[in-house]
Amino acid sequence: MSDKIEVENINTPGKTTRVNAAKYNAMRDAMMRVMSHEAPGDTAKEIKEATKPHLPETLFPSGATSGWWAKTVQLDLEAKGVVKRSGTKPLRFWVG
């Protein structure tokens, strides 16, 4: 199994980036556990805070870099159609 995974970004269609697979999968799993499944959803800040207790301390010591990973996974899952974005301010996201 590769230690890298390709991710997409809804804001730059067709471009992929390779990132740490263990961190990506840990954040994706945490996000799927905590995110709302209906609109309007949760803010990015709410998602970031809610995921922290579900992240392995070995990968995210004291929640380090969790904000960056939450955004990376959110953009990738949006590009794949797993996560939807509400047109609210602040933006809200849900699993749809």
TORMITOR-536058 format. One record per atom (N, C-alpha, C, O): z, x, y; residue number from 0; residue in one letter. Coordinates in pm, 1 decimal, always signed. Each point is the difference from the previous one (the first is absolute). Example, Ala and Ser with C-alpha at 12.3 -4.5 7.8 and 13.67 -1.06 7.14 Angstrom:
<fivos>
<zz:+780.0	xx:+1319.0	yy:-569.0	k:0	r:A> .
<zz:+0.0	xx:-89.0	yy:+119.0	k:0	r:A> .
<zz:+0.0	xx:+90.0	yy:+120.0	k:0	r:A> .
<zz:+66.5	xx:+103.6	yy:-1.9	k:0	r:A> .
<zz:-138.5	xx:-138.6	yy:+106.9	k:1	r:S> .
<zz:+6.0	xx:+82.0	yy:+119.0	k:1	r:S> .
<zz:+73.0	xx:-77.0	yy:+109.0	k:1	r:S> .
<zz:+16.9	xx:+50.9	yy:+110.8	k:1	r:S> .
</fivos>
This chain:
<fivos>
<zz:+0.0	xx:+83.3	yy:-119.0	k:0	r:M> .
<zz:+0.0	xx:-83.3	yy:+119.0	k:0	r:M> .
<zz:+0.0	xx:+87.7	yy:+125.2	k:0	r:M> .
<zz:+72.5	xx:+99.1	yy:+8.5	k:0	r:M> .
<zz:-154.4	xx:-137.6	yy:+86.8	k:1	r:S> .
<zz:-11.7	xx:+78.5	yy:+122.5	k:1	r:S> .
<zz:+122.5	xx:-19.7	yy:+88.5	k:1	r:S> .
<zz:+63.0	xx:-105.7	yy:-0.8	k:1	r:S> .
<zz:-31.1	xx:+209.2	yy:+76.4	k:2	r:D> .
<zz:+111.8	xx:-13.2	yy:+93.1	k:2	r:D> .
<zz:-47.7	xx:-51.7	yy:+135.8	k:2	r:D> .
<zz:+79.5	xx:-11.6	yy:+93.3	k:2	r:D> .
<zz:-208.4	xx:-19.5	yy:-81.8	k:3	r:K> .
<zz:-57.3	xx:-55.2	yy:+123.2	k:3	r:K> .
<zz:-68.1	xx:-133.4	yy:-31.1	k:3	r:K> .
<zz:-45.2	xx:-24.7	yy:-111.8	k:3	r:K> .
<zz:+39.5	xx:-59.8	yy:+213.9	k:4	r:I> .
<zz:-65.8	xx:-129.3	yy:-11.9	k:4	r:I> .
<zz:-83.5	xx:-20.7	yy:+125.5	k:4	r:I> .
<zz:+40.0	xx:+40.3	yy:+109.3	k:4	r:I> .
<zz:-156.7	xx:-103.6	yy:-125.1	k:5	r:E> .
<zz:-84.7	xx:-27.7	yy:+115.7	k:5	r:E> .
<zz:+42.3	xx:-131.0	yy:+63.4	k:5	r:E> .
<zz:+17.8	xx:-100.9	yy:-68.1	k:5	r:E> .
<zz:-1.9	xx:+104.0	yy:+200.2	k:6	r:V> .
<zz:+35.7	xx:-120.6	yy:+74.0	k:6	r:V> .
<zz:-107.1	xx:-28.8	yy:+104.8	k:6	r:V> .
<zz:-68.9	xx:+89.7	yy:+48.8	k:6	r:V> .
<zz:+57.7	xx:-217.5	yy:-16.4	k:7	r:E> .
<zz:-93.2	xx:-45.5	yy:+102.0	k:7	r:E> .
<zz:+79.1	xx:-35.7	yy:+125.5	k:7	r:E> .
<zz:+122.9	xx:-6.3	yy:-1.2	k:7	r:E> .
<zz:-196.8	xx:-16.7	yy:+109.2	k:8	r:N> .
<zz:+62.0	xx:-43.4	yy:+125.2	k:8	r:N> .
<zz:-87.8	xx:-110.8	yy:+55.6	k:8	r:N> .
<zz:-118.0	xx:+21.1	yy:+27.9	k:8	r:N> .
<zz:+176.6	xx:-139.7	yy:-11.8	k:9	r:I> .
<zz:-77.8	xx:-114.1	yy:+49.5	k:9	r:I> .
<zz:-63.9	xx:+29.1	yy:+134.7	k:9	r:I> .
<zz:-101.5	xx:-60.8	yy:+33.9	k:9	r:I> .
<zz:+158.1	xx:+152.0	yy:+43.5	k:10	r:N> .
<zz:-52.2	xx:+32.8	yy:+132.6	k:10	r:N> .
<zz:-117.7	xx:+96.6	yy:-3.8	k:10	r:N> .
<zz:-71.7	xx:+13.0	yy:+99.2	k:10	r:N> .
<zz:+50.0	xx:+56.0	yy:-213.0	k:11	r:T> .
<zz:-112.5	xx:+92.6	yy:-13.6	k:11	r:T> .
<zz:-68.1	xx:-25.2	yy:-134.7	k:11	r:T> .
<zz:+16.9	xx:+78.5	yy:-93.3	k:11	r:T> .
<zz:-93.3	xx:-187.1	yy:+82.6	k:12	r:P> .
<zz:-65.4	xx:-36.0	yy:-126.3	k:12	r:P> .
<zz:-87.5	xx:+113.2	yy:-54.4	k:12	r:P> .
<zz:-69.4	xx:+68.7	yy:+74.9	k:12	r:P> .
<zz:+74.6	xx:-51.5	yy:-205.6	k:13	r:G> .
<zz:-81.6	xx:+101.1	yy:-66.2	k:13	r:G> .
<zz:+62.3	xx:+137.6	yy:-7.2	k:13	r:G> .
<zz:-48.4	xx:+85.9	yy:-73.7	k:13	r:G> .
<zz:+154.6	xx:-63.3	yy:+148.5	k:14	r:K> .
<zz:+66.6	xx:+130.7	yy:-1.0	k:14	r:K> .
<zz:+122.0	xx:-7.6	yy:-91.2	k:14	r:K> .
<zz:+78.6	xx:-94.4	yy:+7.8	k:14	r:K> .
<zz:-63.6	xx:+193.4	yy:-93.3	k:15	r:T> .
<zz:+118.0	xx:+7.3	yy:-85.9	k:15	r:T> .
<zz:+73.6	xx:+130.5	yy:+25.7	k:15	r:T> .
<zz:-57.7	xx:+98.6	yy:+46.0	k:15	r:T> .
<zz:+186.2	xx:-101.0	yy:-76.8	k:16	r:T> .
<zz:+84.9	xx:+117.3	yy:+14.2	k:16	r:T> .
<zz:+81.0	xx:+13.4	yy:-127.1	k:16	r:T> .
<zz:+40.1	xx:-100.2	yy:-59.1	k:16	r:T> .
<zz:-15.5	xx:+223.2	yy:+16.3	k:17	r:R> .
<zz:+82.0	xx:+23.0	yy:-120.0	k:17	r:R> .
<zz:+142.8	xx:+30.3	yy:+43.0	k:17	r:R> .
<zz:+25.3	xx:+85.6	yy:+84.8	k:17	r:R> .
<zz:+68.0	xx:-159.4	yy:-146.8	k:18	r:V> .
<zz:+141.9	xx:+16.4	yy:+33.3	k:18	r:V> .
<zz:+81.7	xx:+12.5	yy:-128.0	k:18	r:V> .
<zz:-50.4	xx:-23.6	yy:-109.8	k:18	r:V> .
<zz:+175.4	xx:+60.3	yy:+125.0	k:19	r:N> .
<zz:+92.4	xx:+15.9	yy:-112.6	k:19	r:N> .
<zz:+14.4	xx:-132.1	yy:-76.2	k:19	r:N> .
<zz:+43.5	xx:-100.1	yy:+56.9	k:19	r:N> .
<zz:-79.7	xx:+100.0	yy:-183.9	k:20	r:A> .
<zz:+0.5	xx:-122.5	yy:-80.4	k:20	r:A> .
<zz:+140.3	xx:-53.4	yy:-24.2	k:20	r:A> .
<zz:+20.7	xx:-121.3	yy:+3.7	k:20	r:A> .
<zz:+75.8	xx:+208.7	yy:-28.2	k:21	r:A> .
<zz:+136.1	xx:-45.2	yy:-27.9	k:21	r:A> .
<zz:+59.4	xx:-71.5	yy:+121.2	k:21	r:A> .
<zz:+62.5	xx:-105.2	yy:-13.9	k:21	r:A> .
<zz:-82.0	xx:+162.0	yy:+132.1	k:22	r:K> .
<zz:+53.4	xx:-62.2	yy:+121.2	k:22	r:K> .
<zz:-74.3	xx:-130.0	yy:+30.0	k:22	r:K> .
<zz:+61.7	xx:-99.9	yy:+37.0	k:22	r:K> .
<zz:-193.3	xx:+101.1	yy:-52.7	k:23	r:Y> .
<zz:-78.3	xx:-122.3	yy:+23.2	k:23	r:Y> .
<zz:+47.1	xx:-111.8	yy:-92.8	k:23	r:Y> .
<zz:+27.5	xx:-111.0	yy:+45.4	k:23	r:Y> .
<zz:-18.1	xx:+139.7	yy:-174.0	k:24	r:N> .
<zz:+38.4	xx:-102.0	yy:-97.3	k:24	r:N> .
<zz:+142.1	xx:-50.3	yy:+22.4	k:24	r:N> .
<zz:+26.8	xx:-119.1	yy:-15.4	k:24	r:N> .
<zz:+64.2	xx:+208.8	yy:+51.6	k:25	r:A> .
<zz:+137.5	xx:-41.2	yy:+27.3	k:25	r:A> .
<zz:+4.6	xx:-94.0	yy:+120.6	k:25	r:A> .
<zz:+69.7	xx:-101.4	yy:-3.1	k:25	r:A> .
<zz:-143.0	xx:+134.5	yy:+108.6	k:26	r:M> .
<zz:-1.0	xx:-85.2	yy:+118.8	k:26	r:M> .
<zz:-71.0	xx:-131.4	yy:-29.3	k:26	r:M> .
<zz:+46.9	xx:-105.8	yy:+41.9	k:26	r:M> .
<zz:-158.3	xx:+110.5	yy:-112.5	k:27	r:R> .
<zz:-71.3	xx:-124.2	yy:-33.7	k:27	r:R> .
<zz:+90.3	xx:-93.9	yy:-80.3	k:27	r:R> .
<zz:+7.3	xx:-119.4	yy:+28.9	k:27	r:R> .
<zz:+60.7	xx:+173.3	yy:-128.6	k:28	r:D> .
<zz:+88.9	xx:-82.2	yy:-82.1	k:28	r:D> .
<zz:+112.4	xx:-59.8	yy:+84.0	k:28	r:D> .
<zz:+33.6	xx:-117.3	yy:-16.2	k:28	r:D> .
<zz:+24.7	xx:+196.7	yy:+105.5	k:29	r:A> .
<zz:+107.3	xx:-49.4	yy:+87.2	k:29	r:A> .
<zz:-52.3	xx:-108.8	yy:+93.3	k:29	r:A> .
<zz:+66.5	xx:-101.5	yy:+20.9	k:29	r:A> .
<zz:-184.7	xx:+122.4	yy:+34.6	k:30	r:M> .
<zz:-57.3	xx:-98.9	yy:+90.6	k:30	r:M> .
<zz:-28.1	xx:-131.2	yy:-72.2	k:30	r:M> .
<zz:+24.8	xx:-107.3	yy:+54.9	k:30	r:M> .
<zz:-75.5	xx:+114.6	yy:-175.3	k:31	r:M> .
<zz:-29.7	xx:-121.9	yy:-75.6	k:31	r:M> .
<zz:+128.0	xx:-77.7	yy:-31.9	k:31	r:M> .
<zz:-3.0	xx:-122.2	yy:-14.3	k:31	r:M> .
<zz:+114.5	xx:+193.4	yy:+3.3	k:32	r:R> .
<zz:+129.2	xx:-65.2	yy:-26.4	k:32	r:R> .
<zz:+55.2	xx:-71.3	yy:+122.1	k:32	r:R> .
<zz:+64.3	xx:-104.2	yy:-13.3	k:32	r:R> .
<zz:-88.3	xx:+158.8	yy:+132.9	k:33	r:V> .
<zz:+68.2	xx:-52.1	yy:+118.6	k:33	r:V> .
<zz:-86.4	xx:-83.2	yy:+93.2	k:33	r:V> .
<zz:+53.4	xx:-76.1	yy:+80.7	k:33	r:V> .
<zz:-184.0	xx:+88.1	yy:-89.3	k:34	r:M> .
<zz:-86.6	xx:-69.4	yy:+95.1	k:34	r:M> .
<zz:-9.0	xx:-149.1	yy:-28.4	k:34	r:M> .
<zz:+4.2	xx:-43.6	yy:-115.1	k:34	r:M> .
<zz:-16.6	xx:-33.3	yy:+221.8	k:35	r:S> .
<zz:-20.6	xx:-143.8	yy:-8.2	k:35	r:S> .
<zz:-133.8	xx:-28.4	yy:-68.5	k:35	r:S> .
<zz:-94.1	xx:+78.9	yy:+9.3	k:35	r:S> .
<zz:+87.6	xx:-192.4	yy:-77.5	k:36	r:H> .
<zz:-124.0	xx:-39.5	yy:-67.1	k:36	r:H> .
<zz:-68.3	xx:-115.8	yy:+71.4	k:36	r:H> .
<zz:-87.9	xx:-65.4	yy:-56.2	k:36	r:H> .
<zz:+128.4	xx:+40.5	yy:+179.6	k:37	r:E> .
<zz:-69.0	xx:-101.1	yy:+78.7	k:37	r:E> .
<zz:+4.0	xx:+36.7	yy:+147.5	k:37	r:E> .
<zz:+88.2	xx:+72.5	yy:+46.2	k:37	r:E> .
<zz:-186.2	xx:-124.6	yy:+25.9	k:38	r:A> .
<zz:-8.7	xx:+25.4	yy:+143.5	k:38	r:A> .
<zz:+117.6	xx:-65.6	yy:+71.1	k:38	r:A> .
<zz:+49.7	xx:-101.6	yy:-48.8	k:38	r:A> .
<zz:-3.4	xx:+153.6	yy:+159.8	k:39	r:P> .
<zz:-61.5	xx:+110.3	yy:+72.6	k:39	r:P> .
<zz:+37.5	xx:+137.5	yy:-54.3	k:39	r:P> .
<zz:-64.8	xx:+97.9	yy:+37.2	k:39	r:P> .
<zz:+164.8	xx:-85.2	yy:-122.0	k:40	r:G> .
<zz:+34.6	xx:+128.0	yy:-59.7	k:40	r:G> .
<zz:+106.5	xx:+76.1	yy:+75.8	k:40	r:G> .
<zz:+75.9	xx:-57.0	yy:+78.3	k:40	r:G> .
<zz:-71.6	xx:+187.9	yy:-103.2	k:41	r:D> .
<zz:+103.4	xx:+88.6	yy:+52.7	k:41	r:D> .
<zz:-62.1	xx:+102.2	yy:+94.9	k:41	r:D> .
<zz:-116.7	xx:+36.5	yy:-14.1	k:41	r:D> .
<zz:+196.9	xx:+9.3	yy:+111.4	k:42	r:T> .
<zz:-47.6	xx:+106.1	yy:+88.7	k:42	r:T> .
<zz:+2.8	xx:+133.1	yy:-75.5	k:42	r:T> .
<zz:+66.9	xx:+13.0	yy:-102.5	k:42	r:T> .
<zz:-139.7	xx:+84.1	yy:+154.0	k:43	r:A> .
<zz:-0.9	xx:+133.2	yy:-60.9	k:43	r:A> .
<zz:+140.9	xx:+58.3	yy:-2.6	k:43	r:A> .
<zz:+39.0	xx:+64.0	yy:-97.7	k:43	r:A> .
<zz:+37.1	xx:-85.9	yy:+204.4	k:44	r:K> .
<zz:+136.6	xx:+51.6	yy:+5.6	k:44	r:K> .
<zz:+87.1	xx:-65.7	yy:-107.3	k:44	r:K> .
<zz:+78.7	xx:+68.0	yy:-65.8	k:44	r:K> .
<zz:-92.1	xx:-198.9	yy:+47.9	k:45	r:E> .
<zz:+76.9	xx:-70.3	yy:-102.5	k:45	r:E> .
<zz:-34.9	xx:+50.9	yy:-139.8	k:45	r:E> .
<zz:+87.8	xx:+18.3	yy:-84.3	k:45	r:E> .
<zz:-216.3	xx:+3.9	yy:+61.1	k:46	r:I> .
<zz:-44.0	xx:+50.2	yy:-131.0	k:46	r:I> .
<zz:+56.5	xx:+139.1	yy:-24.2	k:46	r:I> .
<zz:+53.3	xx:+28.1	yy:-107.4	k:46	r:I> .
<zz:-64.9	xx:+58.7	yy:+206.9	k:47	r:K> .
<zz:+51.3	xx:+136.9	yy:-13.9	k:47	r:K> .
<zz:+148.2	xx:+0.2	yy:-33.4	k:47	r:K> .
<zz:+43.1	xx:+70.9	yy:-91.0	k:47	r:K> .
<zz:+34.6	xx:-148.9	yy:+163.3	k:48	r:E> .
<zz:+144.7	xx:-3.8	yy:-24.0	k:48	r:E> .
<zz:+33.0	xx:-61.7	yy:-136.1	k:48	r:E> .
<zz:+89.9	xx:+47.3	yy:-69.4	k:48	r:E> .
<zz:-161.7	xx:-151.6	yy:+31.8	k:49	r:A> .
<zz:+28.4	xx:-68.6	yy:-126.5	k:49	r:A> .
<zz:-35.5	xx:+84.3	yy:-122.1	k:49	r:A> .
<zz:+60.4	xx:-15.8	yy:-106.1	k:49	r:A> .
<zz:-158.5	xx:+105.7	yy:+120.7	k:50	r:T> .
<zz:-40.3	xx:+82.0	yy:-115.1	k:50	r:T> .
<zz:+96.9	xx:+113.5	yy:-29.4	k:50	r:T> .
<zz:+12.2	xx:+41.9	yy:-115.1	k:50	r:T> .
<zz:+56.4	xx:+8.2	yy:+216.0	k:51	r:K> .
<zz:+83.5	xx:+120.0	yy:-16.9	k:51	r:K> .
<zz:+94.3	xx:-5.0	yy:-120.1	k:51	r:K> .
<zz:+7.3	xx:+98.3	yy:-73.8	k:51	r:K> .
<zz:+66.0	xx:-209.1	yy:+50.3	k:52	r:P> .
<zz:+90.8	xx:-1.7	yy:-115.7	k:52	r:P> .
<zz:-72.2	xx:+4.9	yy:-135.9	k:52	r:P> .
<zz:+62.4	xx:+26.5	yy:-102.7	k:52	r:P> .
<zz:-192.3	xx:-51.9	yy:+102.9	k:53	r:H> .
<zz:-76.5	xx:-3.8	yy:-124.3	k:53	r:H> .
<zz:-77.4	xx:+128.8	yy:-27.2	k:53	r:H> .
<zz:-69.9	xx:+10.9	yy:-100.8	k:53	r:H> .
<zz:+82.7	xx:+86.2	yy:+190.8	k:54	r:L> .
<zz:-74.5	xx:+125.8	yy:-13.9	k:54	r:L> .
<zz:+85.2	xx:+105.0	yy:-70.0	k:54	r:L> .
<zz:+119.9	xx:+10.2	yy:+26.1	k:54	r:L> .
<zz:-181.8	xx:+68.9	yy:-115.8	k:55	r:P> .
<zz:+75.2	xx:+106.9	yy:-66.4	k:55	r:P> .
<zz:+45.3	xx:+106.4	yy:+99.6	k:55	r:P> .
<zz:-79.3	xx:+49.7	yy:+80.0	k:55	r:P> .
<zz:+205.7	xx:-16.1	yy:-86.0	k:56	r:E> .
<zz:+57.4	xx:+100.3	yy:+89.4	k:56	r:E> .
<zz:-68.8	xx:+135.9	yy:-17.9	k:56	r:E> .
<zz:-9.2	xx:+77.5	yy:+95.1	k:56	r:E> .
<zz:-38.5	xx:-48.8	yy:-215.4	k:57	r:T> .
<zz:-65.9	xx:+128.3	yy:-25.1	k:57	r:T> .
<zz:-131.4	xx:+13.2	yy:+76.5	k:57	r:T> .
<zz:-39.1	xx:+110.6	yy:+37.3	k:57	r:T> .
<zz:-29.6	xx:-223.1	yy:-13.6	k:58	r:L> .
<zz:-126.9	xx:+3.0	yy:+72.3	k:58	r:L> .
<zz:+17.9	xx:-25.0	yy:+150.1	k:58	r:L> .
<zz:-76.2	xx:+51.4	yy:+82.0	k:58	r:L> .
<zz:+177.9	xx:-130.9	yy:-47.4	k:59	r:F> .
<zz:+23.2	xx:-39.1	yy:+138.9	k:59	r:F> .
<zz:+146.8	xx:+22.3	yy:+36.1	k:59	r:F> .
<zz:+73.4	xx:-96.7	yy:+20.1	k:59	r:F> .
<zz:-29.1	xx:+223.3	yy:-11.5	k:60	r:P> .
<zz:+141.4	xx:+25.6	yy:+30.0	k:60	r:P> .
<zz:+41.9	xx:-63.7	yy:+132.8	k:60	r:P> .
<zz:-57.3	xx:+28.9	yy:+105.0	k:60	r:P> .
<zz:+157.9	xx:-115.6	yy:-111.8	k:61	r:S> .
<zz:+49.7	xx:-74.2	yy:+116.8	k:61	r:S> .
<zz:-111.1	xx:-77.5	yy:+70.9	k:61	r:S> .
<zz:+5.7	xx:-21.2	yy:+121.1	k:61	r:S> .
<zz:-106.6	xx:-20.7	yy:-197.4	k:62	r:G> .
<zz:-110.3	xx:-77.6	yy:+57.7	k:62	r:G> .
<zz:-102.5	xx:+82.5	yy:+74.5	k:62	r:G> .
<zz:-86.4	xx:-55.4	yy:+68.0	k:62	r:G> .
<zz:+94.3	xx:+187.8	yy:-79.6	k:63	r:A> .
<zz:-91.0	xx:+89.2	yy:+72.7	k:63	r:A> .
<zz:-145.5	xx:-34.8	yy:-29.3	k:63	r:A> .
<zz:-36.9	xx:-23.5	yy:-115.0	k:63	r:A> .
<zz:-43.4	xx:+20.2	yy:+216.8	k:64	r:T> .
<zz:-143.9	xx:-27.4	yy:+1.1	k:64	r:T> .
<zz:-36.1	xx:-140.9	yy:-49.1	k:64	r:T> .
<zz:-118.0	xx:-29.2	yy:-19.6	k:64	r:T> .
<zz:+215.8	xx:-57.4	yy:-0.4	k:65	r:S> .
<zz:-31.2	xx:-132.5	yy:-53.5	k:65	r:S> .
<zz:-87.0	xx:-81.7	yy:+95.2	k:65	r:S> .
<zz:-80.8	xx:-81.1	yy:-45.4	k:65	r:S> .
<zz:+95.3	xx:+100.4	yy:+174.4	k:66	r:G> .
<zz:-82.5	xx:-72.3	yy:+96.0	k:66	r:G> .
<zz:-147.3	xx:+33.9	yy:-14.2	k:66	r:G> .
<zz:-85.5	xx:-88.6	yy:+0.3	k:66	r:G> .
<zz:+56.2	xx:+217.8	yy:-12.7	k:67	r:W> .
<zz:-138.8	xx:+43.5	yy:-17.3	k:67	r:W> .
<zz:-56.7	xx:-56.3	yy:-129.1	k:67	r:W> .
<zz:-112.6	xx:-49.7	yy:-1.5	k:67	r:W> .
<zz:+188.1	xx:+56.7	yy:-105.7	k:68	r:W> .
<zz:-47.0	xx:-50.0	yy:-128.8	k:68	r:W> .
<zz:-16.1	xx:-151.1	yy:+0.1	k:68	r:W> .
<zz:-94.3	xx:-51.3	yy:-60.2	k:68	r:W> .
<zz:+183.7	xx:-21.1	yy:+126.0	k:69	r:A> .
<zz:-12.9	xx:-145.7	yy:+8.0	k:69	r:A> .
<zz:-130.4	xx:-36.6	yy:+70.6	k:69	r:A> .
<zz:-70.9	xx:-90.6	yy:-43.8	k:69	r:A> .
<zz:+39.2	xx:+160.1	yy:+151.7	k:70	r:K> .
<zz:-123.4	xx:-27.9	yy:+74.2	k:70	r:K> .
<zz:-122.6	xx:+36.5	yy:-82.8	k:70	r:K> .
<zz:-97.3	xx:-75.4	yy:-2.3	k:70	r:K> .
<zz:+100.4	xx:+188.9	yy:-65.2	k:71	r:T> .
<zz:-112.3	xx:+43.1	yy:-82.8	k:71	r:T> .
<zz:-28.3	xx:-101.3	yy:-110.5	k:71	r:T> .
<zz:-114.9	xx:-38.1	yy:-22.3	k:71	r:T> .
<zz:+219.7	xx:-5.1	yy:-46.4	k:72	r:V> .
<zz:-15.9	xx:-96.5	yy:-108.6	k:72	r:V> .
<zz:-45.4	xx:-134.6	yy:+55.1	k:72	r:V> .
<zz:-87.4	xx:-64.2	yy:-58.2	k:72	r:V> .
<zz:+145.4	xx:+21.0	yy:+169.2	k:73	r:Q> .
<zz:-39.9	xx:-127.4	yy:+61.0	k:73	r:Q> .
<zz:-148.5	xx:+0.3	yy:+35.1	k:73	r:Q> .
<zz:-70.0	xx:-96.3	yy:-31.2	k:73	r:Q> .
<zz:+20.6	xx:+201.5	yy:+95.0	k:74	r:L> .
<zz:-141.6	xx:+8.0	yy:+36.5	k:74	r:L> .
<zz:-90.0	xx:+3.1	yy:-123.6	k:74	r:L> .
<zz:-106.6	xx:-61.6	yy:-0.6	k:74	r:L> .
<zz:+148.7	xx:+132.6	yy:-103.1	k:75	r:D> .
<zz:-76.6	xx:+5.7	yy:-123.5	k:75	r:D> .
<zz:-4.4	xx:-137.6	yy:-67.1	k:75	r:D> .
<zz:-106.6	xx:-45.5	yy:-41.6	k:75	r:D> .
<zz:+221.2	xx:-19.9	yy:+31.2	k:76	r:L> .
<zz:+4.8	xx:-130.7	yy:-64.6	k:76	r:L> .
<zz:-73.7	xx:-105.6	yy:+81.4	k:76	r:L> .
<zz:-55.3	xx:-94.3	yy:-56.6	k:76	r:L> .
<zz:+53.9	xx:+109.2	yy:+187.7	k:77	r:E> .
<zz:-82.0	xx:-90.1	yy:+82.4	k:77	r:E> .
<zz:-147.4	xx:+20.8	yy:-30.4	k:77	r:E> .
<zz:-74.4	xx:-96.9	yy:-15.4	k:77	r:E> .
<zz:+31.4	xx:+222.2	yy:+6.6	k:78	r:A> .
<zz:-139.7	xx:+30.5	yy:-29.5	k:78	r:A> .
<zz:-40.5	xx:-55.9	yy:-135.8	k:78	r:A> .
<zz:-115.5	xx:-38.3	yy:-19.0	k:78	r:A> .
<zz:+208.8	xx:+33.1	yy:-75.5	k:79	r:K> .
<zz:-27.0	xx:-49.7	yy:-134.3	k:79	r:K> .
<zz:+17.9	xx:-151.4	yy:-10.4	k:79	r:K> .
<zz:-26.1	xx:-58.2	yy:-105.3	k:79	r:K> .
<zz:+70.7	xx:-6.6	yy:+214.4	k:80	r:G> .
<zz:+16.9	xx:-144.3	yy:+0.7	k:80	r:G> .
<zz:+129.2	xx:-50.6	yy:-61.6	k:80	r:G> .
<zz:+15.0	xx:-120.3	yy:-21.1	k:80	r:G> .
<zz:+78.9	xx:+210.2	yy:-8.1	k:81	r:V> .
<zz:+127.5	xx:-38.6	yy:-60.7	k:81	r:V> .
<zz:+97.0	xx:-49.0	yy:+107.3	k:81	r:V> .
<zz:+75.8	xx:-94.4	yy:-22.4	k:81	r:V> .
<zz:-78.4	xx:+159.1	yy:+139.2	k:82	r:V> .
<zz:+87.8	xx:-34.6	yy:+110.8	k:82	r:V> .
<zz:-85.1	xx:-62.4	yy:+110.5	k:82	r:V> .
<zz:-110.7	xx:+45.4	yy:+28.9	k:82	r:V> .
<zz:+164.7	xx:-149.3	yy:+31.3	k:83	r:K> .
<zz:-67.1	xx:-68.8	yy:+111.4	k:83	r:K> .
<zz:+76.9	xx:+25.2	yy:+128.3	k:83	r:K> .
<zz:+120.2	xx:+26.7	yy:-2.4	k:83	r:K> .
<zz:-191.1	xx:-35.3	yy:+115.0	k:84	r:R> .
<zz:+57.8	xx:+25.3	yy:+132.2	k:84	r:R> .
<zz:-3.7	xx:-128.4	yy:+81.9	k:84	r:R> .
<zz:-103.9	xx:-65.4	yy:+9.2	k:84	r:R> .
<zz:+217.5	xx:+29.5	yy:+50.3	k:85	r:S> .
<zz:+4.9	xx:-113.4	yy:+92.8	k:85	r:S> .
<zz:-38.0	xx:+49.6	yy:+138.0	k:85	r:S> .
<zz:+30.6	xx:+113.8	yy:+35.5	k:85	r:S> .
<zz:-95.1	xx:-195.5	yy:+41.0	k:86	r:G> .
<zz:-40.1	xx:+38.1	yy:+135.3	k:86	r:G> .
<zz:+109.5	xx:-24.0	yy:+101.9	k:86	r:G> .
<zz:-27.4	xx:-42.4	yy:+112.3	k:86	r:G> .
<zz:+151.0	xx:+69.1	yy:-150.5	k:87	r:T> .
<zz:+113.9	xx:-21.7	yy:+88.1	k:87	r:T> .
<zz:+35.5	xx:+128.1	yy:+73.3	k:87	r:T> .
<zz:-49.7	xx:+107.4	yy:-33.9	k:87	r:T> .
<zz:+134.8	xx:-118.5	yy:+133.3	k:88	r:K> .
<zz:+56.5	xx:+118.0	yy:+65.7	k:88	r:K> .
<zz:+150.7	xx:-10.6	yy:-12.1	k:88	r:K> .
<zz:+56.6	xx:-97.2	yy:+50.0	k:88	r:K> .
<zz:+11.7	xx:+191.0	yy:-113.1	k:89	r:P> .
<zz:-61.4	xx:+113.6	yy:-70.3	k:89	r:P> .
<zz:-76.4	xx:-46.3	yy:-124.0	k:89	r:P> .
<zz:+19.2	xx:-110.9	yy:-49.8	k:89	r:P> .
<zz:-106.9	xx:+200.1	yy:+1.5	k:90	r:L> .
<zz:-75.7	xx:-29.6	yy:-120.8	k:90	r:L> .
<zz:+95.5	xx:-24.4	yy:-115.6	k:90	r:L> .
<zz:+107.0	xx:+60.2	yy:-8.2	k:90	r:L> .
<zz:-147.7	xx:-149.4	yy:-80.4	k:91	r:R> .
<zz:+78.3	xx:-30.1	yy:-121.3	k:91	r:R> .
<zz:-93.6	xx:+8.3	yy:-118.4	k:91	r:R> .
<zz:-120.2	xx:-23.4	yy:+11.8	k:91	r:R> .
<zz:+177.8	xx:+57.6	yy:-127.6	k:92	r:F> .
<zz:-77.7	xx:+21.1	yy:-121.7	k:92	r:F> .
<zz:+63.8	xx:-74.7	yy:-116.0	k:92	r:F> .
<zz:+122.0	xx:-15.5	yy:-5.8	k:92	r:F> .
<zz:-205.7	xx:-30.7	yy:-86.5	k:93	r:W> .
<zz:+50.8	xx:-64.6	yy:-120.3	k:93	r:W> .
<zz:-92.3	xx:+28.2	yy:-116.1	k:93	r:W> .
<zz:-116.8	xx:+34.1	yy:+18.6	k:93	r:W> .
<zz:+170.0	xx:-48.6	yy:-138.6	k:94	r:V> .
<zz:-78.7	xx:+16.9	yy:-121.2	k:94	r:V> .
<zz:-74.4	xx:-129.9	yy:-21.2	k:94	r:V> .
<zz:+60.9	xx:-106.3	yy:-12.9	k:94	r:V> .
<zz:-193.5	xx:+114.9	yy:+9.4	k:95	r:G> .
<zz:-77.5	xx:-122.7	yy:-10.7	k:95	r:G> .
<zz:-110.1	xx:+8.3	yy:-92.1	k:95	r:G> .
<zz:-73.1	xx:-97.4	yy:-17.8	k:95	r:G> .
</fivos>
